[in-house]
């Protein structure tokens, strides 16, 4: 299990899972068709869908964006190390599965601090014989700890792809969110990449549904504008087509069509030398 045991022992005992309050990771799991959720999560998810029925498609759009960017990184960009922060619950085709299909020797570190994700960490700790997959229990707000623990598995002198998939909305303050991303990217060598996707203010229905969701008791999530999301990539070289609605980033044939209204925004950028 690699460094997994060490990471868990270094952390205080995980709290009991609270099934009386909806949780964002479990709600997202429900929208993606997963089974790792509770009635309270399905109720909150359905409440969101009542205002914006397209949320189930939007969740899939985000997952497809992860697929395409990770395939590009492991293939065309030649990246062999991935740091997936705020990974959430394991579902079909996680980052390590996508990357190792292209590059069996790829190394992936998942980061989360949710107790339910911790319970399911064993499911993440699978790998090809040539590669490696580990999970560390750390908080998005503590970039120094993330980098320190990730360095046990990843060689930070070589390029790393930092994956921030729909997680930065949980840091509502713009300056703090920018600082978190800047600190994480700042620890990576030139030639590394940032992949970031984010829920966006792309329709009135999405914004109303998000307001209702934030009142449900789940951890609030802040939607951002295209301009605000683009700032996360300041100082980096964007990969074409840039920061765009996720369905527009190098779409594959056979995916959702027409593009769902209200899709989030994402981009991929290379860290400069």
C-alpha positions in Angstrom: 0.0 0.0 0.0 3.1 2.3 -0.3 3.0 5.3 1.9 -0.8 5.1 2.6 -0.4 3.7 6.1 2.1 6.4 7.1 -0.2 9.1 5.8 -3.2 7.9 7.8 -1.2 7.5 11.0 0.1 11.0 10.7 -3.5 12.3 10.7 -5.9 12.4 13.6 -8.4 9.6 13.6 -11.1 10.3 10.9 -14.4 11.4 12.4 -17.5 9.3 12.0 -19.4 9.8 8.8 -22.3 12.1 9.4 -25.3 10.8 7.4 -27.7 13.5 8.7 -26.1 16.4 6.7 -25.7 16.3 2.9 -22.1 16.2 1.7 -20.8 17.6 -1.6 -18.7 14.5 -2.5 -21.6 12.2 -2.0 -24.0 14.5 -3.9 -21.6 14.6 -6.8 -21.3 10.8 -6.6 -25.1 10.6 -6.8 -25.3 12.9 -9.9 -22.7 10.7 -11.6 -24.8 7.6 -10.9 -22.7 6.2 -8.1 -23.8 4.3 -5.0 -21.7 5.9 -2.3 -24.3 8.3 -1.0 -27.2 8.5 1.4 -30.8 9.6 1.3 -29.9 13.1 2.6 -27.5 13.5 -0.3 -30.0 12.3 -2.9 -32.6 14.7 -1.4 -30.2 17.7 -1.8 -29.2 16.5 -5.2 -32.8 16.2 -6.4 -33.5 19.7 -4.9 -30.8 21.1 -7.1 -32.1 19.2 -10.1 -35.6 20.6 -9.5 -34.2 24.0 -10.2 -31.7 22.9 -12.8 -32.5 19.5 -14.3 -29.4 19.6 -16.4 -27.1 19.0 -13.4 -26.8 15.3 -14.2 -25.5 16.1 -17.6 -23.2 18.8 -16.2 -21.6 16.2 -13.8 -20.9 14.0 -16.8 -19.5 16.9 -18.8 -17.0 17.5 -16.0 -16.0 13.9 -15.9 -15.5 13.8 -19.7 -13.3 16.9 -19.4 -11.1 15.1 -16.8 -10.9 12.1 -19.3 -9.7 14.3 -22.2 -7.2 16.4 -20.3 -5.6 13.4 -18.5 -5.4 11.5 -21.8 -3.7 14.6 -23.4 -1.3 14.9 -20.5 -0.3 11.3 -20.4 -0.1 11.1 -24.2 0.8 14.2 -26.1 2.4 16.0 -23.2 4.3 13.0 -21.9 3.4 13.6 -18.2 4.0 10.6 -15.9 3.1 12.1 -12.6 -0.3 13.4 -11.4 -1.4 15.2 -8.2 -5.2 15.1 -8.0 -6.3 17.4 -5.2 -9.9 17.1 -3.9 -10.5 14.0 -5.8 -13.8 13.0 -4.1 -15.3 9.6 -4.1 -13.9 7.0 -6.6 -16.2 6.4 -9.6 -15.7 4.9 -13.0 -12.5 5.9 -14.7 -10.5 7.8 -12.1 -7.4 9.7 -12.9 -5.0 6.8 -12.4 -7.1 4.5 -14.6 -7.2 7.1 -17.5 -3.5 7.9 -17.2 -2.2 4.4 -16.8 -4.1 3.2 -19.8 -2.0 5.6 -21.8 1.2 5.3 -19.7 1.3 2.2 -17.5 4.3 3.7 -15.6 2.4 6.8 -14.5 2.3 7.7 -10.8 -0.8 9.3 -9.2 -1.3 10.8 -5.8 -4.9 11.5 -4.7 -5.6 14.1 -2.0 -8.7 14.5 0.0 -9.7 15.0 3.7 -13.3 13.7 3.6 -13.9 10.7 6.0 -16.0 8.9 3.5 -13.3 9.2 0.8 -10.8 7.9 3.4 -13.0 4.9 3.9 -12.9 4.2 0.2 -9.2 5.0 -0.2 -8.4 1.3 -0.6 -10.4 1.4 -3.9 -8.1 4.2 -5.1 -4.9 2.3 -4.2 -4.7 0.2 -7.3 -2.1 0.5 -10.0 -0.4 -1.1 -12.9 2.7 -3.0 -11.9 4.9 -0.4 -13.6 3.2 2.6 -12.0 2.0 3.6 -8.5 -1.2 5.1 -7.0 -1.4 6.5 -3.5 -3.9 8.5 -1.4 -3.0 11.1 1.2 -5.3 12.7 3.8 -4.8 16.4 3.5 -6.7 19.6 3.3 -6.9 21.9 0.2 -6.2 24.8 2.5 -2.8 23.4 3.5 -0.7 23.3 0.3 2.5 22.8 2.2 1.3 19.6 3.7 0.0 18.4 0.4 3.3 18.9 -1.3 5.3 17.4 1.6 3.2 14.2 1.6 3.0 14.0 -2.2 6.8 14.1 -2.5 6.9 10.6 -0.9 5.5 9.2 -4.1 6.2 11.9 -6.8 9.6 13.2 -7.9 9.1 16.9 -7.7 12.2 17.6 -9.7 10.3 16.2 -12.7 7.0 17.6 -14.3 3.8 16.9 -12.5 0.2 17.5 -13.6 -1.8 19.2 -10.9 -5.5 18.3 -11.2 -8.0 20.6 -9.5 -11.3 19.3 -10.8 -14.3 21.4 -9.6 -12.8 21.8 -6.1 -11.8 25.5 -6.0 -15.4 26.6 -5.5 -15.1 25.3 -2.0 -12.6 28.2 -1.3 -15.0 31.2 -1.6 -12.6 34.0 -1.1 -10.9 34.9 -4.4 -7.6 36.0 -2.9 -7.3 32.8 -0.8 -8.3 30.6 -3.7 -5.7 32.3 -5.9 -3.1 31.8 -3.2 -3.8 28.1 -2.8 -3.4 27.5 -6.5 -0.3 29.7 -6.7 1.4 27.9 -3.8 0.7 24.4 -5.2 1.9 25.4 -8.7 4.9 27.2 -7.2 6.2 23.9 -5.8 6.1 22.2 -9.2 9.0 22.3 -11.7 8.9 24.0 -15.2 7.1 21.8 -17.7 4.4 20.8 -15.2 0.8 21.5 -15.9 -2.3 22.8 -14.1 -5.7 21.3 -15.1 -8.5 23.2 -13.4 -12.3 23.0 -13.9 -14.8 25.1 -12.0 -18.6 25.6 -11.7 -19.5 28.9 -13.5 -22.1 31.6 -13.6 -23.2 30.4 -17.0 -27.0 30.5 -16.6 -29.5 32.0 -14.2 -30.9 28.5 -13.5 -27.5 27.3 -12.4 -27.0 30.2 -10.1 -30.5 29.8 -8.5 -29.9 26.1 -8.1 -26.5 26.8 -6.5 -28.0 29.2 -4.0 -30.6 26.6 -3.0 -27.8 24.0 -2.7 -25.7 26.3 -0.5 -28.7 26.6 1.8 -29.1 22.8 2.1 -26.5 22.3 4.8 -23.8 20.9 2.4 -20.5 22.7 2.2 -21.2 25.8 0.1 -19.7 26.1 -3.4 -19.0 29.4 -5.1 -19.6 29.7 -8.8 -17.2 32.0 -10.6 -17.2 33.9 -13.9 -15.0 33.1 -16.9 -12.7 36.0 -16.0 -12.3 34.9 -12.4 -11.6 31.3 -13.4 -9.1 32.5 -16.0 -7.0 34.2 -13.3 -6.1 30.8 -11.8 -3.9 30.3 -14.9 -2.0 33.7 -14.7 1.6 33.3 -15.6 1.2 30.0 -17.4 1.0 29.0 -21.0 -2.5 27.9 -21.9 -3.0 24.8 -24.0 -5.5 25.4 -26.9 -8.4 26.2 -26.9 -7.7 28.0 -23.6 -10.1 28.5 -20.7 -13.5 27.6 -22.2 -16.8 25.9 -21.3 -15.7 22.3 -20.7 -17.6 20.8 -23.6 -15.6 23.0 -25.9 -12.2 21.8 -24.8 -11.2 19.4 -27.6 -14.5 17.5 -27.6 -14.7 13.8 -28.5 -17.3 12.4 -30.9 -20.0 10.6 -29.1 -20.1 12.8 -26.0 -23.2 14.7 -25.0 -24.6 16.7 -27.8 -25.8 19.4 -28.1 -23.6 20.8 -25.4 -25.6 21.1 -22.1 -26.5 24.6 -21.0 -24.8 25.7 -17.8 -21.6 23.6 -18.2 -18.7 24.7 -16.1 -15.5 26.2 -17.3 -12.0 24.6 -17.5 -8.6 24.9 -18.9 -5.1 23.3 -19.1 -1.9 25.3 -18.9 1.9 24.6 -18.8 4.1 25.9 -16.1 6.8 28.1 -17.6 10.5 27.5 -17.3 
